Amino acid sequence: MKNHNKLSRRDFIKTVSIIPPSLSIGMIMKQTQNIKEKARIGVVGVGNRGHFLVDLLTQCSDVEVLAIADIKKEHAERTKLLCEQRQKFSPEIYTNGETDFENLVKRDDIDCVLCATSWEWHTPVAISSMKAGKIAALEVPAAITLKECWKLIETSEKQKQPCFMLENVCYFKEPLTILRMIREGCFGEVVHAEGGYQHDCRFLLADEKGQLNWRGKGIIDRIGNTYPTHPIGPISQWLNINRGDRFTSLYSVSTPPFGIHEYFVKKYGPEHELSRMKVKHGDINTTLLQTFLGKTVTLYHDTSLPRPYDSIFRVQGTKGIYFGSLQKIYLEDVSPQKDAWEDFEPYTKKYAHPIWSAYESAGGSTAGHGLGDFITVRELVRAIRTGQTSLPDVYDSATWSAIIELSEQSASAGGKKVDFPDFTNGRWKTNQPIPIIQLPQQWLSSC
Ligand SMILES: NC(=O)c1ccc[n+]([C@@H]2O[C@H](COP(=O)([O-])OP(=O)(O)OC[C@H]3O[C@@H](n4cnc5c(N)ncnc54)[C@H](O)[C@@H]3O)[C@@H](O)[C@H]2O)c1
């Protein structure tokens, strides 16, 4: 096994370890004077998403994918082939069952383990990686239970290793534009926000014969919002959650599973096991969150009915409102007509977030979700190489993922109020809002 990275990795850990583990993103990682030449990564789970992330990562020459683990050998081989085409060497593969990633994380030539497996493995892989002295980078959600959320924080603090969640919607064009506009005061005091994962995902639950896959199994038996991080990520950044404010309570209700049932009957026939199965997961889950400062957020999970994709973002403040479904905005004393919507598009130019503009000018890959996914992986590479990043930290990852179990607790009790844990242990009062980061030119030319 190669060990060409040993010295700089030790330096890196030394740099990170002097940072109090309680600090939040942009702060948990300190700018290191030793910028690493390469980000050396091991990847666990290379199905659709993992393979795609490796594709994006290896487009830049400052990334090396040294190891790949997947329980499906054909998946590991496919991604290995892609890496061989992009790199001068072949990554080692680990395909010996569900816990073979434990061998990958022990390697001493990687700095970071990226996990894009099915949900139940995200936290175990992260914990094992951090214990082995590696940065953990997780696909969404970071965790599926409250216990896992706490475990991620506990391990990150104890091991002094960062754990990031690759929440790519935070880097989509509109959410980034809104973030900058909020910071520049365009909406005044922000009072309410709304967002949803509203995407017809019925076809993702089972195969053609009606055999449930991991996603189907993970959803069917759970009531509540099972995929909250895409909308709550940007909303939390807009509202300075964990940085000046925090979620304090949550109320959640779900409809019955009319749509999933009808879909199974239509697709597999009325006698099929799935059509007769008792499904807990309601078609539409609506969750209401309140913050310490009294602000409110409505969150939707709507994946079991026929519908076009729409993340329904809305932000409303004392000076105006943005409504993503319409792609419209209204700002008092700014919009040309009183009480009339205007197009949002010109605002995406006027208030373009510098990170978006930078990668747009640099010609970043627009595969996937515009530039959003490319910026996400480059922010991971920046974390590994320079110790700086804007990626959601372990406290954000826990806060956003916790909605899965909290909404389940509330919805299964008919919408009962549930207290939202303070994952920052009081540090939300002093943590600074995430900055509107500007990337140095030197960084942009590195890819
Ligand atoms: N951010 C986004 O926009 C986005 C989009 C799609 C998926 N995702 C997330 O990515 C993850 C993967 O989704 P997907 O659609 O690629 O699923 P997938 O089923 O296509 O891929 C999962 C892969 O993980 C492997 N795997 C499972 N358990 C493993 C283990 N213990 N060790 C090693 N490999 C293991 C599987 O064999 C498979 O290759 C999920 O968490 C999902 O929520 C995020």
The ligand as an SDF file (V2000), in Angstrom:
LIG
                    3D

 44 48  0  0  0  0  0  0  0  0999 V2000
  -27.3910   14.7340   -2.9260 N   0  0  0  0  0  0  0  0  0  0  0  0
  -28.1630   14.2490   -3.8890 C   0  0  0  0  0  0  0  0  0  0  0  0
  -28.6840   14.9780   -4.7390 O   0  0  0  0  0  0  0  0  0  0  0  0
  -28.3780   12.7790   -3.9460 C   0  0  0  0  0  0  0  0  0  0  0  0
  -28.9050   12.1880   -5.0980 C   0  0  0  0  0  0  0  0  0  0  0  0
  -29.0780   10.8080   -5.1100 C   0  0  0  0  0  0  0  0  0  0  0  0
  -28.7320   10.0450   -4.0110 C   0  0  0  0  0  0  0  0  0  0  0  0
  -28.2350   10.6600   -2.8970 N   0  0  0  0  0  0  0  0  0  0  0  0
  -27.8410    9.8650   -1.7250 C   0  0  0  0  0  0  0  0  0  0  0  0
  -26.7570    9.0190   -2.1160 O   0  0  0  0  0  0  0  0  0  0  0  0
  -26.8310    7.7790   -1.4410 C   0  0  0  0  0  0  0  0  0  0  0  0
  -26.7950    6.6370   -2.4430 C   0  0  0  0  0  0  0  0  0  0  0  0
  -27.8980    6.7370   -3.3150 O   0  0  0  0  0  0  0  0  0  0  0  0
  -27.8830    5.9840   -4.7280 P   0  0  0  0  0  0  0  0  0  0  0  0
  -29.0520    6.4690   -5.4690 O   0  0  0  0  0  0  0  0  0  0  0  0
  -26.5270    6.1060   -5.3230 O   0  0  0  0  0  0  0  0  0  0  0  0
  -28.1370    4.4790   -4.2700 O   0  0  0  0  0  0  0  0  0  0  0  0
  -27.5550    3.1540   -4.9620 P   0  0  0  0  0  0  0  0  0  0  0  0
  -28.3410    2.0280   -4.4240 O   0  0  0  0  0  0  0  0  0  0  0  0
  -27.4980    3.3410   -6.4410 O   0  0  0  0  0  0  0  0  0  0  0  0
  -26.0510    3.0740   -4.4250 O   0  0  0  0  0  0  0  0  0  0  0  0
  -25.7100    2.6690   -3.1260 C   0  0  0  0  0  0  0  0  0  0  0  0
  -24.4210    1.8580   -3.2430 C   0  0  0  0  0  0  0  0  0  0  0  0
  -23.9530    1.5670   -1.9420 O   0  0  0  0  0  0  0  0  0  0  0  0
  -23.5170    0.1990   -1.9320 C   0  0  0  0  0  0  0  0  0  0  0  0
  -23.5090   -0.2590   -0.5440 N   0  0  0  0  0  0  0  0  0  0  0  0
  -24.5680   -0.4960    0.2780 C   0  0  0  0  0  0  0  0  0  0  0  0
  -24.1390   -0.8760    1.4980 N   0  0  0  0  0  0  0  0  0  0  0  0
  -22.7850   -0.8760    1.4530 C   0  0  0  0  0  0  0  0  0  0  0  0
  -21.7650   -1.1780    2.3990 C   0  0  0  0  0  0  0  0  0  0  0  0
  -22.0400   -1.5540    3.6520 N   0  0  0  0  0  0  0  0  0  0  0  0
  -20.4790   -1.0620    2.0000 N   0  0  0  0  0  0  0  0  0  0  0  0
  -20.1630   -0.6910    0.7340 C   0  0  0  0  0  0  0  0  0  0  0  0
  -21.0860   -0.4090   -0.2010 N   0  0  0  0  0  0  0  0  0  0  0  0
  -22.3800   -0.4880    0.1590 C   0  0  0  0  0  0  0  0  0  0  0  0
  -24.4920   -0.5030   -2.8520 C   0  0  0  0  0  0  0  0  0  0  0  0
  -24.0140   -1.7360   -3.3250 O   0  0  0  0  0  0  0  0  0  0  0  0
  -24.6410    0.5260   -3.9590 C   0  0  0  0  0  0  0  0  0  0  0  0
  -23.6600    0.3560   -4.9550 O   0  0  0  0  0  0  0  0  0  0  0  0
  -28.0950    7.8430   -0.5950 C   0  0  0  0  0  0  0  0  0  0  0  0
  -27.7610    8.2290    0.6860 O   0  0  0  0  0  0  0  0  0  0  0  0
  -28.9290    8.9330   -1.2370 C   0  0  0  0  0  0  0  0  0  0  0  0
  -29.7750    9.5720   -0.3310 O   0  0  0  0  0  0  0  0  0  0  0  0
  -28.0360   11.9960   -2.8570 C   0  0  0  0  0  0  0  0  0  0  0  0
  1  2  1  0
  2  3  2  0
  2  4  1  0
  4  5  1  0
  4 44  2  0
  5  6  2  0
  6  7  1  0
  7  8  2  0
  8  9  1  0
  8 44  1  0
  9 10  1  0
  9 42  1  0
 10 11  1  0
 11 12  1  0
 11 40  1  0
 12 13  1  0
 13 14  1  0
 14 15  2  0
 14 16  1  0
 14 17  1  0
 17 18  1  0
 18 19  2  0
 18 20  1  0
 18 21  1  0
 21 22  1  0
 22 23  1  0
 23 24  1  0
 23 38  1  0
 24 25  1  0
 25 26  1  0
 25 36  1  0
 26 27  1  0
 26 35  1  0
 27 28  2  0
 28 29  1  0
 29 30  1  0
 29 35  2  0
 30 31  1  0
 30 32  2  0
 32 33  1  0
 33 34  2  0
 34 35  1  0
 36 37  1  0
 36 38  1  0
 38 39  1  0
 40 41  1  0
 40 42  1  0
 42 43  1  0
M  CHG  2   8   1  16  -1
M  END
$$$$
